[in-house]
């Protein structure tokens, strides 16, 4: 393939020549969709991240897990640990479903974990300062009938390896079948614990307080804003500094039960005074966290070192999650952990998201092209790199071009296209030609479009590509789009195209991440 234009570029390390099409060999060949650096369970089904906490020098990741198959069911908490949010060591299943005396079954739905440093719960031996307490929703059912959803706790004396369920469970039961996903955190100004839960079917967040993690008192509720069409799930509430001074509280909500127009997760900015959340604005319209179809149930770590606020989301969508063609061995992955901050923009304060820097540190720089001109026309520019597990970064100056397109996971008849429309200032992620899209009608037609204004005439992009996951971070993390894709061909090409006029590309950088997560 001829390059439309070859500017000065440096090749660092071994790069496949674009003339060769690497055959899908090696460990991924039999399992072509299993990501190389996005977390997956060793086998079986996975959905939401749970109990995220930094403890004992490790990031502890628990997650909704079916120990028996790659379909949702028998929900338990799987467990993995990592020193750096990139390399994860699988741990034994932490909490499993259980039978009740009346024959009903309780599944371990989503929740959170805290370190009870001062043993406020009295659940730990005298002197232990690193006991963990997990909060999960007990989802009680008989076949086909939900009986209850209530909040329960379990505690661990050994950094989350083994757990005991508290004998006094449930600790919070309001007689609802739609009451779930407790996020508990320490509220230092009032020396107390706070729990955010949702009354899912009413689109409300309920806030409770406790001194001992066992007795909970209702404080306030808020909601019915943003996306109120669907159930609210997986709340999170935390404070972030505002550049230039002050702070804001961020309320994350996942709005479940998709429709075709569905977007997974929204956020609200406001204040929290220890009792109630007060939003900055009316939020008649939702503010989405990610504009792809496949980012959901994202929640953040408690106690991350250095005050970092790190988000982990499930890269899937309940609309078709059961059908994604990765099974029968496994199904479900997590987005790369994202570092959150608030950023001032002409549109106001936004929640900024960037992949944690640890990821790139574990990658291998494979290509760096300081500058190139992209001539208009179908030939485009073929990036002299091939792969399916990497990060590509670049800055576009579209100039007089009408559209500029970056194709990834491209083969003869397939590609996942990221297109910028200059007049509309819109970024589109198009997976209609990405490969296998036929396993569910809701998956097939997905073209995601979001407005992303140029900044000083430029669009900065970072794209994480990993076999079946594509995460886009635009304008240094102001806008993100996450989509699943299932290529059937595996040439792993990358091409750039301009249409209507030439465009400039600068700082094109490829980081090979295929071995980044290896233990
Ligand atoms: C969100 C969710 C939660 C629930 C869990 C069950 O994806 O529906 O509300 O606790 O998944 O797996």
Boltz pocket constraint, residues with backbone or C-beta under 6 A from the ligand:
constraints:
  - pocket:
      binder: B
      contacts: [[A, 47], [A, 48], [A, 64], [A, 75], [A, 109], [A, 110], [A, 137], [A, 180], [A, 181], [A, 232], [A, 233], [A, 234], [A, 256], [A, 297]]
      max_distance: 6.0
